[in-house]
């Protein structure tokens, strides 16, 4: 299509030049000016056709570069999502492990202070409270609430 446009830009001025040649009367200078103008028109047309072609080629190259950048960016996001999923799984495992250990510590404190001794020291109460708060933070269940309630109802006694 581009070659056809170039050919038209050359052929049309040639036909006009041929017409000027066939017209009787114009002096050689007038004909020379007409030929020069027609040559300039042909060259401008070819230049415009080439410029359009080069612009389209540049746009196509830019589109391909954007597609490549998008593909690279998508790959980066996919890799990041895989890493985030892996981290999320490890965090879930860690949270479950933390919850189990904290529950175990609450059960141990409940057995020692509520079931065995019937009282609690202030220091043990503070440690157990921190354990209970951490247990609740990792979404511990109501069993921990019940054990904490029992521990809070104990008298505080500093005997060892």
N, C-alpha and C positions, 0 to 999 in steps of 0.2 A: 504494500500500500504506500509506503514511504517512497519507494522508487517511482511509483506512478505519479505521485505528487511532484517529485523532482523533475520528472520528464515533462509534466504539464508546465511547470515554471520555465522550462527551457523552450518547449515547443510553442507555447503561445506567443512569447516575444519574437520567435523566429518567423511565425506566420505574419505578425504585424510588420516585422522588418521586410519580409518579402512583399507585403502590401505597399510599404513605403517605396520600395524599389520600383514597383510597377506603376506607381502614380507618376504621370509625366510632370515635369516642372521643377520639383524641388532641387535646389542647388546641392552640390556635393557637401557643403558645410552643414546644411540642414539635415541631410541624410546622415552625416557623421554624428551629429548631435542626437538624432533619433536612434541610431544604432547604439550609441553610448548609453542613452537612457534605457533602452530596451535591455541592454546587457546588464546594467545596474539592477533593473527590475528582476531579471532572471537570477542574478546572483543573490539579491535580497530574498527572493522566494526560496532558493536552495538553502540559504543560511537559515531562514525561518523554519524550514522543514527539518534541517539538521538539528537546530536548537530544540525543537519540539521533541525530536527523537531522543536527543541526549537528556532532556528533562525527564522524559518517560523512563529512560534507562536508569537515571539517578533515583527516581522515585521507586522503581522496582528494587534497586539495590538497597535503598533505605528500608523498604518494606521487609525485605529478607533479613536485614540486620536486626530490625525490630522483632521479627519472628524468632530469630536466634537468641536475642536477649531475653525474650519472653520465655523461651524454652529453658534457658539457663536459670532464669529466675524461678520458674516452676519447679525445676529440679532442686534448686536450693530450698524452696518451701517444702517440697516433698521430703527431702532429707531432714529438714528441721522438724517436720511433723513426726517422722519416724523416731527421731531422738526424743522429742517431747513425750511421745507415747511410751517409750522405754522408761523415761524418767518418771512418768506418771505411774507406771506399773510398780517401779521400785518404791516410790513414795507410798503407794497403797499397801505394799507388803510391809514397809517400815511402820506405817500407821497401825496395821493389824498387830504387828509384833509389839509395838509400844503399848497398845491397848491391853494385850494379853499380860505383859509384864506388870503394868500398873494395876490391873485387876488382881493379879497374883499378890502384889504387895498389899493391896487393900484387904484381901482375904486373910493374909498372914497377920496384919495389924488387928483385924477384927478378932481372929482366934486368940491372939496373945492378950489383948486388952479386955475385950468383952467376955469371951468364953473362959479364959484362964484366970485373969487377975481381977476383973470387976472394977478397975479404976484405970486412969491413964495419966501420964506425966505431961506437963505443959510442952516439953520438947517433942515428945512423941505425937502429941496432938497437932503441933505445927507441921511436923514432917508428914503426917497422915493427911492433913488438910491440903498440902501442896500436891501430894500424890492423888488425892481425890479431884482436885481442880484440873490436874493434867489428864486424868482419866476422863473427865467430862469434856475436856477440849478435844480429845480424840474420839468423841462420840461414844463414850462408854454407856452401858445400859442402866436400867433402874436398880439392878442388884447392887451396884456401887452406891446409889443413893441410899438404899436401905442400910448398907453396912456403915456408911458415913453417919447416918442418923443415929444408929446404935452407939457409935463411938462418941458422938457429940453429947449423948445423954449420960455418959460416964462421969463420975466425979473425978476431979483433978486432984491427984495426990502425988507428992514428990518423994515418997519412999522408994527405995531401990531394991 
